[in-house]
Amino acid sequence: MQTSEFGKAKGLWKTLTEGDWGNAFDGLGISLLLTSNPAIQYTVFDQLKQNLLEKRKAKANKESSPVVLSAFMAFLLGAVSKSAATVITYPAIRCKVMIQAADESKNNEAKKFPKRTSKTIPGVISAIWKKEGVLGFFKGLQAQILKTVLSSALLLMIKEKITATTWFLILAIRKSLFVTKGRLKNP
């Protein structure tokens, strides 16, 4: 459907009426595998963040104020974590693109690989390995990193700032409520 020139609904209808159910679910397995990308990203981000905050807390001699990431550090950790996740999962991303492009006769990438094997994960892996070797699994990695890292780093930076602000607001409201309750009990 993503490569169809007819749009989403017409592309789905065409796939279901002209193809078989296998065609309708091409790339589903690899897409499910790629759900690991954000899981890796957030795990790496949280581990890096935790280590950094522990080091800062130790340097701050356990002061009462909470230690939070600066916007720049959150952005930097977001970029590093997305880069790591992309490098780890990129062979699967490349296979997914090859599966999606297998039907496009205009696409030069799809023409390199035999039609019969180009729609299965093992077939695509085998074809890339035979035609391009190990580096073939990382073809286009730089473009993918450029495409995803900036948006992901900005997202995590904004998330961290919103989280920190929310905690400060909750603590301020809580303190305000306790002060108000204390005044009402002791007139």
C-alpha positions, 0 to 999 in steps of 0.5 A: 500500500505504501508504494501504490500510486492509487492511495491507501484504500485503492491500494488495499483493494487492489492487493486483496482482489488481484493478489492473494492473502500473502501479498496483503501481508507482505512485510508484516513479519519484518515490521513486527521485528522492527518494533524493537527499534523504539524499544532499543532506543528508549532502553539505551536512552534511559540507561545513559540518562540514569548513569549520567544523573547518578554521576551528577547526583554524586558530584552534587553531594546529594543536595535536596534539589532534584538532578535533571538533564539539560535540554542539550544533554537530553538532545544528545542522549536522544541522538545517540540512542536513536543512532544505536537503535538504527544501526542495530535494526538497519539490516531489518529496515533494509530488508523491509524496503526491499520487500516493499519495493519488490513489485515496483518495476520502476525501482532499480533496487528491486530489479537487482533481486530475483522476483521469486525470492524478493517477497520473503525475509529469507529470500531478501537476506539471501539475495542481499548477501549474494549480490552485495555482501555484508555491507549491503545490509547497511546500504543507505544507513547514513540517510536513515540516520539523518532522517530519524535522529534529529526528530527523535532527539528533539522528541526526547529533549521535549519529553524530558523538559515536559517531564521535569516541568510536570514534576516541579508543578506537582511538587509545588501544588502538593506543597501548596495544598499542605500549607493551605491545609495546615492553615485551616487546622491552626486558625 
